[in-house]
Amino acid sequence: MGENLSKIMSEIKKGVAEMIDEERIENLVKNYYEKGENFYVKAGFDPTAPDLHLGHSVVLQKMAFLQKHGAIVQFLIGHSSSFLYPKNLNPKPILDTKNYHPSCHSRKSVSF
């Protein structure tokens, strides 16, 4: 398991600028292989635009990799926070409820 764990951790760290509590992540993966214990990974996106963009694929690929190594992935789609962006901080208009739900559905279809 030691060599495999090193390879898995190396892949998890690939493309990562900073990893907080690396030892804990290593233990979670190790416990999956040794004891069959799963762990949770969550990522959230707000539907402030109609589609996901290429930058989101980095997170989705990392989540898919972790899923292969014991993670139970939870993909969270924001709700009310998508209505709260101040117009002066966000160049995109605040979505009204009519446009909000199609954005959620678009993310669901891309990510699953």
C-alpha positions in Angstrom: 0.0 0.0 0.0 2.9 2.4 0.8 4.1 2.7 -2.8 0.5 2.9 -4.2 -0.4 5.5 -1.5 2.6 7.6 -2.6 1.5 7.5 -6.2 -2.0 8.4 -5.2 -0.9 11.3 -3.1 1.5 12.5 -5.8 -1.5 12.6 -8.2 -3.7 14.4 -5.7 -1.0 17.1 -5.3 -0.5 17.5 -9.0 -1.5 21.0 -10.0 -2.3 22.0 -6.4 -0.8 25.2 -5.1 -1.4 24.5 -1.4 -2.7 21.5 0.4 -4.0 22.0 3.9 -3.7 19.0 6.2 -2.0 16.7 3.8 -1.5 14.0 6.5 -5.3 13.9 7.0 -6.0 13.4 3.3 -3.4 10.7 3.2 -5.0 8.9 6.1 -8.5 9.2 4.5 -7.2 7.5 1.3 -5.2 4.9 3.4 -8.3 4.1 5.5 -10.3 3.5 2.3 -7.9 0.9 1.1 -7.2 -0.7 4.4 -10.6 -0.6 6.1 -13.1 0.2 3.3 -14.0 3.6 4.9 -15.2 6.2 2.5 -14.8 9.9 3.0 -16.6 13.0 1.7 -15.4 15.6 -0.8 -17.5 18.6 -1.6 -17.3 21.3 -4.2 -19.8 24.1 -4.7 -20.6 26.3 -7.7 -23.0 29.2 -8.0 -25.2 29.5 -11.1 -24.2 33.1 -11.9 -23.6 32.1 -15.6 -25.5 29.7 -17.8 -22.6 27.2 -18.1 -19.5 25.9 -16.5 -16.2 27.0 -18.0 -12.9 25.3 -18.6 -11.6 26.4 -15.2 -14.3 24.3 -13.5 -12.9 21.2 -15.1 -9.8 21.2 -12.9 -12.0 20.8 -9.8 -14.3 18.3 -11.5 -11.3 16.2 -12.6 -9.8 16.3 -9.1 -13.1 15.2 -7.6 -13.4 12.3 -10.1 -9.9 11.2 -9.1 -10.7 11.3 -5.4 -13.9 9.3 -6.1 -11.8 6.5 -7.6 -9.9 6.4 -4.3 -12.7 6.3 -1.8 -14.3 9.7 -1.8 -18.1 10.2 -1.8 -18.4 13.3 -4.0 -21.0 15.9 -3.2 -21.5 18.5 -6.0 -23.3 21.5 -4.5 -25.1 24.1 -6.6 -25.6 27.4 -4.9 -29.0 28.9 -4.4 -29.6 32.2 -2.8 -26.0 33.4 -3.0 -26.4 33.6 -6.8 -28.8 36.5 -6.2 -26.6 38.4 -3.8 -23.7 39.6 -5.9 -23.5 43.4 -5.8 -23.7 44.8 -9.3 -20.5 46.8 -8.8 -18.5 43.7 -8.0 -19.9 41.4 -10.7 -20.0 42.5 -14.3 -22.7 40.0 -15.0 -26.3 40.9 -14.1 -27.9 39.3 -11.1 -30.0 36.4 -12.4 -33.7 36.5 -11.7 -35.5 33.3 -10.8 -36.6 32.8 -14.4 -33.0 32.5 -15.5 -31.6 30.9 -12.3 -33.1 27.4 -12.7 -31.8 26.8 -16.3 -28.3 27.6 -15.0 -28.6 24.9 -12.3 -29.8 22.4 -14.8 -26.9 23.2 -17.1 -24.4 22.5 -14.4 -26.2 19.2 -13.4 -26.0 17.9 -17.0 -22.3 18.8 -17.4 -21.1 17.4 -14.1 -23.0 14.1 -13.9 
